Structure formats: structure tokens, C-alpha cells
């Protein structure tokens, strides 16, 4: 039998309601699903897990457009959240159908606010976040005559002016190693710190009218011309290899990036990478997801209850320990298990405590209108890559503006 939301009728022969949930990558939820089923014997969870986020979100929007095929609970990565919020009528308002015990103060303010549409509808419960710190190669800093201990490097990362000034010194004295991996990675971090992003709250493209965007562009591309960039496309094979070949000395580091560095740099570089609780401009966020309940769900209240439980602080700390992302819940950031976490690869740093502090430095949630993620992926990033390959910065800027204009319609 197919149950209607809240009807209590069963989907399966054993009398349980089946709740389907789709995620991508690693959320650390496998053991949590078993725990939820034990505590809720009337529920059976079916997990659809996809490895890569790109194909996952392509399928999500195809099913959303078709009006069928979506699971009861659907994870959405923050880079695609703007397009989900633009279609918020296709999703339940979790503030209405979710457990009354779930209140906004569960989350950091900026995380909660980013999950609401322009009318205040709560489309997603926040899962993890990617608070930003700066990672760097201690041995390369030492060879170039720069300070290398986490406290000593903080002045280098105080703001973007000091960061690029240190890059000039490093490039001069390092013998050819680049300061950072990719212009797009730096520009995206700077862009996300601005009060207004690529689109304002009326969904008007402001790339040309927002002078701060052009200032960031000029600063990054000037650093490219001074040979600070390795010119690597993030997550490409060449970028992966760049960690092993010591192609660059610094890396913008959301909490989840530490695992990427360890995997790509390999055991031969253990202890050479370090991370410090400083980031130019004060802080920022890159990454993190939300759990949504599409209106397609036959069990919206049960689905919302599952999503609420999974995003409770206790469960998010367990998910973090199970390989998932860094928690976005206020109580989780004070959890002893989180604060006691250390990272041997990065010299035994207390990374749980470090990123909890960085998460609290993030300001208000930047509004991201429809197409924001696409502008980043297919407008600004390719234009910056063109500059890294020899295109004049002003020509690259025009390429960026033209592409963004086409996307924004």
C-alpha cells in the first residue's frame, strides 16, 4: 500500500513506512540510519547514495522538472542551493511540517538563514559546513625565509593585501614554486566574503555594478601576472598531482579540505602541511549541505522528522566522527568529542577546536540567486583560467561579464 503523508499506512509487507533519502559523497549517516530504525520500529530507511555531487545534482534538477522521482529526503549541496530556493514551491516548509522542537537557534545564524528563500520559507535543515582556514607548507615557507609556525604565519594571512604581499616575497625567494594553486579558488573565497554576491536580492546581476567584485578580480589577476598562481584547475588530475609535486605553498582550506590534502599529498608529506586559525578577511565558508523534503514525498511529516533527527547536534557529531562533514549546529561546536579531535597528518593540530572557532567568524549569509553556482563554475572560473593561460586581465573580465550575463538571462 502507498501511504499518504501522516496517514500511518505502511508501504512494505512488514508494516513499516519506507522513507527514501538521497545523498552524495560521504555524509557519515550509515550507522545513524540503523540507529533511527531501532528507535523508530515503524520506519524503514532506503538510502540512495551517489559518489559525485555533479551528476547527483543534475539528476536532482531533472527529476524536479519532471515532477516525479525524488526521494522523501533529498540532500542539496550549498553550491546548488540557490537553484533549489528559486524553486522553493516544490519543497516543503520545514518550519511548518517539522518537529516543533526544532528551532532556528539549533544552527549558526548564517547557516540557518541560507536555507530560507526570499519569503522566509525554510527549505532545508543544515547539515555540515566548510569554515575556512589557511593551509600551508611549513618546509616551503622555511626555505623561502618566511615564518612557519601557526602563530608566526598569522600576520601573513591577516587580509588579502598581506596575503598577496607575502606571495610576492615567497615567489621571489622560493626558486619557482607558486604561492597558491588556482586563481579561481582564491577569487571564489574573496567573492563569498562580500555582502552582495553575483546577484542582489531582486535577482539582478551586479557583476559590473558592484565595484568590489572588480576590485577582487584586479587583485587576483595581478597576482597571477606576478606568477603567484600554479594555474591548476581545482580537482583535476594536474591539481591532484600538484600536492605531491609541491607545486604551490598555500591552500584555501575549508574543514573538509584537510582530508583531500592528506589523500593527494600522500604520506611523504605528513607533517609538512600545517593549518592555522587565520584567513584573509576574517573568515568564510566553502561547502556544506542541507536536507530538504520535496512536495513529491508521500510522507512529508515522517521525512521531516528524519531530517530533523539527522541534523540534531548529537547526530552531526556522530556523523563527523564517521567521516562526514563539520557540524553546523551551535551545541555541536561545543561538544567535547569535536573539540578533542586532532589531525596527526597536520602535526597533531586540534582541528576540531580550530574550525569551530573559524565557523563562528562567518558573518551574515550572502544571498545567492538562481544561477549563482553556474556563474562561478562556467563564467568566473573559466575566465580566470584564461588569464592564467595568458589572456589579458581586462579581456578575461569581459569574458566573465559576458558569460555571467548570458547565464542571468
PEBEL-V314292 format. One line per field, one symbol per residue. ss: DSSP state (a for helix, b for strand, c for the rest). psi: psi as a letter, one per 30 degrees, with the letter a starting at -180 (. if undefined). burial: # if it has 24 or more other C-alpha atoms within 12 Angstrom, else .. A space follows every 10 residues. Layout:
ss=???
psi=???
burial=???
This chain:
ss=cccccccccc ccccccbbbb bbbbccccca aaaaaaaaac ccbbbbbbbb ccaaaaaaaa aaaaaacccc ccbbbbbaaa aaaaaacaaa bccaaaaccc cccaaabcaa aaaacbcccc cbcbbbbbbb bbbbbbbaaa aaaccccccc cccaaaacca aaaaaaaaaa aaaacccbcb ccaaaaaaaa aaccccccbc ccccbccccc aaaaaaaaaa aaaaacccbc ccccccaaaa aaaacccbcb bbbbccaaaa aaaaacaaac ccbbbbcccc ccccbbbbbb bbcbccccca aaaaaaaaaa ccaaaaaaaa accccbbcba aaaccaaaac ccbcccccbc aaaaaaaaac cccccccccc caaaaaaaaa aaaaaaaacc ccaaaaaaaa aaaaaaaac
psi=kkklkgffll flfgglkkkk kkllbjfgfe feeeeeeefi fgkkkjkjkk ekeeeefeee feeeefglfl lekkkkkfff eeeeefhffg lljffeflkf fjlfgelkee eeefgkafgg kjekkkclli kkakkljeee eefggllfle effeffgele eeeeeeeeee eegfgfklel ekeeeeeeee effkekbfka fggkkgeefj feeeeeeeee eeeefggfkf hkkkgleeee ffeeghflfl kkjleffeee eeeeelffgk ffklklhkkk ffllkjllll kljlffkfie eeeeeeeeef gleeeeeeee fggalklgke eefgkeeeff kljeehggki feeefeeeef fkblkkkjlk feeeeeegde eeeeeeefgf kkeeeeeeee eeeeeeef.
burial=....#....# #.....#### ########## .##..#.... ..#######. ..#..##.## #..#.....# ########## ########.# #####.##.. .#.#.##### ########.. ########## ########## #..#.##### ..######.# ..######## #..#.##### ########## ####.####. ..#####... ..##.##### ########## ####....## ####.##### ########## ##.###..## ########## ########## ########## ########## ########## #..####### #####.###. #.#.##..## ########## ###.###### ########## ########.. ..#..##### #.###.##.
